[in-house]
Amino acid sequence: MTERSTRRATMQDVARLADVSKATVSAVLNSSSDVRDHTRERVMSAIALLNYRAQHAPPRRDSTERAPTLGLVIKEVDNPYYAEVILGAREVAEQSGYTLIVASSEGEHDAERRAVHTLRANGIDGFMLTPVLDETADLAHLFELKRRNIPLVLLERVRGLRASLVDVDNVRASRRAADHLIARGHVRLAHFAGPPYSMHSQERIEGVRLASSAASQIVLTENDIVVAGAHLADGYHAAMSYFDGRPEDRATGITCYNDLVAIGVCRALADLGLRVPADVSVIGFDDIALAEYASVPLTTVRMPKRQMGALAASMLIQQIESHTVLPPRAEMLESEIIERASVARPNENRASVRRAKRA
């Protein structure tokens, strides 16, 4: 276990530095409207200067000292992508004497808010979080973490929130996937997009659009940005809808939000009589273990999943153990294309495509 001092700033320290009462500090922390603006600013400055963190008292179960804990809030418990992120974070946490607690929002911002509040109520020392970011998301609980100076590392960017971040340049990575298809002669592309609650989904759409606009002769219409999701069934049903009944007017090169969607797409293509990659090339995203063992091994964008979890945990522990305020830090890791069997040059003979109409 790393060494950590037992002496941290208290509410009394904040009150003394700001020249106010403890009740005033508490009122500021609880967003009371009764505090004057200039007093609030003094208190917030003292909190930042002292790196003070208000903590909920954890439930008392026995006399044993509570082990320090890290919280990781993910979005999809059944997505293998997060399993590797968790393993990376857990390894670093245990090496440093911390326990890792994992919760899943399942893409629901109310569930994410409840998870954050529950973990805080149990005395969590800091958070790693993949935020739910749909148009209706209320992110007040995340801004509350920042206001209370609770250590936080994001695994997906939140606009307007100054917090440490571990991620990959998803626009660049997605553009690289589309360029991979273009370089092999595909001029008709489509992208099977992720859920609306993910900033990564929007970034990956942007990457495909940038690749298409930069290359001559590339066709990518609004109908070729296909709303799918994050799961196997999402890819399957979206592909059945996109390909069925339109054998002449369809893309020959497909990029997908993630590998699960891509594998679902491949299954739908097989059910429709289209071959991967002879008739349609497919690229996934993440490089989960299943991608290599799919019926057609999947070309994909490899995300450094375990490294992301490990780095996020390391950055979070640095924040927790620092007695000075650490400025937000962004670490953008590298992705790479992993070539397997699901990509080939487009089939010039479209006779097989005409036979793909369902009986």
C-alpha positions in Angstrom: 0.0 0.0 0.0 1.2 3.4 -0.8 1.9 5.8 2.1 -0.8 8.4 2.8 -0.9 11.0 5.5 -3.7 10.7 8.1 -4.1 14.5 8.2 -6.4 16.0 5.7 -8.1 19.4 5.6 -11.3 19.5 7.6 -14.4 21.7 7.3 -13.0 23.7 10.3 -9.8 24.3 8.3 -11.9 25.6 5.4 -14.0 27.8 7.7 -10.8 29.3 9.3 -9.2 30.1 6.0 -12.3 31.6 4.5 -13.1 33.4 7.8 -16.6 32.0 8.0 -18.4 29.5 10.2 -18.6 25.8 9.6 -22.3 26.3 9.0 -21.5 28.6 6.2 -19.1 26.1 4.6 -21.8 23.5 4.9 -24.3 25.8 3.3 -22.0 26.4 0.3 -21.4 22.7 -0.1 -25.2 22.1 -0.1 -25.8 24.9 -2.7 -27.8 27.1 -0.2 -29.1 30.3 -1.8 -28.7 32.1 1.6 -24.9 32.6 1.1 -23.8 35.8 -0.5 -21.8 35.5 -3.7 -18.6 37.0 -2.4 -18.7 34.7 0.7 -19.4 31.7 -1.5 -16.4 32.6 -3.7 -14.2 32.8 -0.5 -15.3 29.4 0.6 -14.8 27.8 -2.8 -11.3 29.3 -3.0 -10.5 27.9 0.4 -11.8 24.4 -0.6 -9.6 24.5 -3.7 -6.5 25.8 -1.9 -6.8 23.1 0.9 -7.9 20.4 -1.5 -10.7 19.7 1.0 -13.2 16.9 0.3 -16.5 16.6 2.1 -17.1 12.9 2.8 -20.2 11.0 3.8 -19.5 8.7 6.8 -19.6 5.1 5.6 -21.9 2.7 7.4 -20.3 1.3 10.6 -20.2 -2.5 10.4 -17.3 -3.3 12.8 -14.3 -1.7 14.4 -12.0 -2.7 11.5 -10.6 0.3 9.6 -12.4 0.9 6.3 -10.3 0.0 3.3 -9.9 2.8 0.7 -12.1 2.3 -2.3 -12.4 3.4 -5.9 -15.7 3.5 -7.8 -16.0 2.6 -11.5 -19.4 3.3 -13.1 -19.7 1.7 -16.5 -22.6 1.8 -19.0 -23.2 -1.8 -20.1 -22.5 -4.8 -17.8 -22.9 -7.3 -20.7 -20.3 -5.6 -22.9 -17.0 -7.4 -22.9 -15.2 -4.1 -23.6 -15.8 -3.0 -20.0 -14.5 -6.3 -18.6 -11.0 -5.4 -19.7 -11.3 -1.9 -18.5 -12.3 -3.3 -15.1 -9.4 -5.7 -15.0 -6.9 -3.0 -15.7 -8.4 -0.7 -13.0 -8.6 -3.5 -10.5 -5.0 -4.5 -11.0 -3.7 -1.0 -10.2 -6.2 -0.5 -7.4 -5.1 -3.7 -5.6 -1.4 -2.9 -6.1 -2.0 0.4 -4.3 -4.1 -1.1 -1.5 -7.5 0.0 -2.8 -10.7 -2.0 -3.4 -12.5 -1.5 -6.7 -16.3 -1.3 -6.6 -18.1 -1.5 -10.0 -21.6 -0.3 -10.9 -23.5 -0.2 -14.2 -25.9 2.5 -15.4 -27.1 0.4 -18.4 -27.3 3.6 -20.4 -29.8 5.2 -18.0 -28.8 8.6 -16.5 -31.1 8.1 -13.5 -29.3 4.8 -12.7 -26.0 6.5 -13.1 -27.0 9.3 -10.7 -28.2 6.7 -8.1 -25.0 4.7 -8.4 -22.9 7.8 -7.8 -25.0 8.9 -4.8 -25.0 5.4 -3.3 -21.2 5.0 -3.7 -20.7 8.5 -2.2 -22.9 7.6 0.8 -20.7 4.6 1.4 -17.5 6.7 1.6 -16.0 6.0 -1.8 -12.7 7.8 -2.2 -13.0 8.7 -5.9 -14.7 7.9 -9.2 -13.9 6.6 -12.6 -16.9 7.0 -14.9 -18.2 6.5 -18.4 -21.1 9.0 -18.4 -24.5 8.7 -20.0 -24.8 11.6 -22.3 -28.1 11.6 -24.2 -30.0 14.8 -24.9 -32.1 14.5 -21.7 -29.3 13.6 -19.3 -29.1 15.6 -16.1 -25.5 15.7 -15.3 -25.9 17.6 -12.0 -24.4 14.7 -10.0 -21.2 15.0 -12.0 -20.8 18.7 -11.5 -21.6 18.1 -7.8 -18.6 15.8 -7.6 -16.4 18.5 -9.0 -18.0 21.2 -6.7 -17.3 19.0 -3.6 -13.7 18.3 -4.9 -14.3 14.5 -5.0 -11.6 12.9 -7.2 -12.9 12.0 -10.7 -11.5 10.6 -13.9 -13.8 10.3 -16.9 -13.5 7.6 -19.6 -15.5 9.7 -22.0 -15.5 13.5 -22.4 -18.3 15.6 -21.0 -18.5 19.0 -22.5 -18.2 21.9 -20.0 -16.9 19.6 -17.2 -13.2 20.2 -16.3 -12.1 16.8 -15.2 -9.3 14.4 -15.9 -9.9 12.1 -18.9 -8.6 8.8 -20.3 -9.7 8.1 -23.8 -8.8 7.5 -27.4 -9.3 10.0 -30.3 -12.5 8.3 -31.5 -12.9 10.6 -34.5 -9.4 9.8 -35.8 -9.9 6.1 -35.1 -13.2 5.9 -36.9 -11.8 7.8 -39.8 -8.9 5.3 -40.0 -11.5 2.5 -40.2 -13.3 4.2 -43.1 -10.1 5.0 -44.8 -9.2 1.3 -44.6 -12.2 0.4 -46.6 -11.7 3.3 -49.1 -8.1 2.2 -49.7 -9.4 -1.2 -50.7 -11.7 0.2 -53.4 -15.0 0.7 -51.5 -16.9 3.7 -52.7 -20.3 2.9 -51.1 -20.0 3.1 -47.3 -22.4 2.8 -44.4 -21.9 3.2 -40.6 -23.9 1.4 -38.0 -24.0 3.9 -35.2 -24.0 3.4 -31.5 -26.5 4.5 -28.8 -27.4 8.1 -28.4 -26.2 8.1 -24.8 -22.5 7.9 -25.9 -20.3 10.7 -27.0 -18.2 8.1 -28.7 -21.1 7.3 -31.0 -21.2 10.8 -32.3 -17.4 11.0 -32.6 -17.3 7.8 -34.6 -20.0 9.0 -37.0 -17.9 12.2 -37.5 -14.9 10.1 -38.3 -16.7 8.2 -41.1 -18.1 11.5 -42.5 -14.6 13.1 -42.5 -13.1 10.1 -44.4 -16.0 10.2 -46.9 -15.8 13.9 -47.6 -12.0 13.8 -48.0 -12.1 11.1 -50.7 -13.5 11.6 -54.2 -16.3 9.3 -55.5 -17.3 8.2 -52.0 -21.0 7.9 -51.5 -22.3 8.3 -47.9 -25.9 9.5 -47.5 -27.8 10.2 -44.4 -29.6 6.9 -44.9 -26.2 5.2 -44.6 -25.8 6.4 -41.0 -27.8 3.6 -39.5 -29.1 3.8 -36.0 -28.1 0.5 -34.3 -26.9 0.5 -30.7 -24.3 -1.3 -28.6 -25.4 -5.0 -28.6 -25.4 -8.0 -30.9 -29.2 -7.8 -31.5 -28.9 -4.1 -32.3 -26.5 -4.8 -35.1 -28.6 -7.8 -36.4 -31.9 -5.9 -36.5 -30.4 -2.8 -38.0 -28.7 -4.7 -40.7 -31.8 -6.7 -41.6 -33.7 -3.5 -42.0 -30.9 -1.8 -44.0 -30.0 -4.6 -46.4 -33.2 -6.5 -46.9 -35.0 -5.6 -50.1 -32.3 -3.3 -51.4 -29.7 -5.5 -53.0 -28.7 -3.0 -55.7 -28.6 0.1 -53.6 -26.5 -0.7 -50.6 -23.0 -0.2 -49.2 -20.2 -2.7 -49.8 -18.2 -1.4 -46.9 -19.5 -1.2 -43.3 -18.0 0.4 -40.2 -19.7 -0.3 -36.8 -19.9 1.4 -33.4 -18.4 -1.7 -31.8 -17.6 -5.3 -32.3 -20.9 -6.6 -30.9 -22.8 -4.5 -33.4 -20.5 -5.7 -36.2 -20.9 -9.4 -35.3 -24.7 -8.9 -35.3 -24.4 -7.3 -38.7 -22.4 -10.3 -40.0 -25.1 -12.7 -38.8 -27.8 -10.7 -40.5 -25.8 -10.6 -43.8 -25.5 -14.4 -43.6 -29.2 -14.8 -43.0 -29.8 -12.6 -46.1 -27.5 -14.6 -48.3 -24.7 -12.0 -48.4 -21.2 -13.1 -47.8 -18.6 -11.4 -45.7 -16.3 -10.2 -47.1 -17.1 -11.2 -50.7 -20.2 -9.1 -50.9 -19.9 -6.8 -47.9 -16.8 -5.9 -45.9 -17.3 -5.2 -42.2 -15.1 -3.4 -39.6 -15.8 -3.4 -35.9 -14.5 -1.3 -33.0 -12.9 -2.3 -29.7 -11.2 -5.7 -30.5 -13.0 -7.7 -27.9 -11.8 -11.3 -27.6 -14.9 -12.6 -29.5 -13.9 -10.7 -32.6 -11.0 -13.0 -33.4 -13.2 -16.1 -32.9 -16.2 -15.0 -34.9 -17.3 -17.2 -37.9 -15.5 -14.7 -40.1 -12.7 -13.2 -37.9 -13.4 -9.5 -37.6 -11.3 -6.7 -38.8 -11.6 -4.1 -36.0 -10.2 -1.0 -34.3 -8.3 -2.1 -31.3 -8.9 0.0 -28.2 -6.3 -0.2 -25.4 -9.0 -1.3 -22.9 -6.9 -2.7 -20.1 -4.4 0.2 -20.3 -7.3 2.7 -20.2 -8.6 1.2 -16.9 -5.1 1.0 -15.4 -4.2 4.6 -16.3 -7.6 5.9 -15.0 -7.1 4.1 -11.7 -3.5 5.4 -11.4 -4.6 9.0 -12.1 -7.5 8.7 -9.6 -5.2 7.4 -6.9 -2.8 10.3 -7.5 -5.7 12.8 -7.0 -6.9 11.0 -3.8 -3.4 11.0 -2.2 -2.4 14.5 -3.3 -2.5 17.2 -0.6 -2.5 19.8 -3.3 -5.1 20.3 -6.1 -4.0 18.6 -9.3 -5.1 20.2 -12.5 -7.3 18.2 -14.9 -5.2 15.9 -17.1 -6.2 14.4 -20.4 -4.5 11.2 -21.6 -5.4 10.2 -25.2 -4.1 6.7 -25.9 -3.5 5.2 -29.3 -5.8 2.8 -31.3 -4.8 0.6 -34.2 -6.5 -1.3 -37.0 -6.3 -5.1 -36.6 -6.7 -6.8 -39.9 -8.5 -10.1 -40.1 -10.8 -11.8 -42.7 -13.9 -9.5 -42.8 -12.5 -7.0 -45.3 -11.8 -7.5 -49.0 -12.0 -5.5 -52.2 -15.6 -5.0 -53.3 -17.1 -7.7 -55.4 -17.4 -6.6 -59.1 -19.9 -9.3 -59.9 -23.2 -8.2 -58.4 -25.1 -11.4 -59.5 -24.7 -12.8 -56.1 -26.2 -9.7 -54.6 -29.3 -10.0 -56.7 -29.8 -13.4 -55.3 -29.8 -12.0 -51.8 -33.4 -10.9 -51.8 -35.3 -13.0 -49.4 -37.9 -15.4 -50.8 
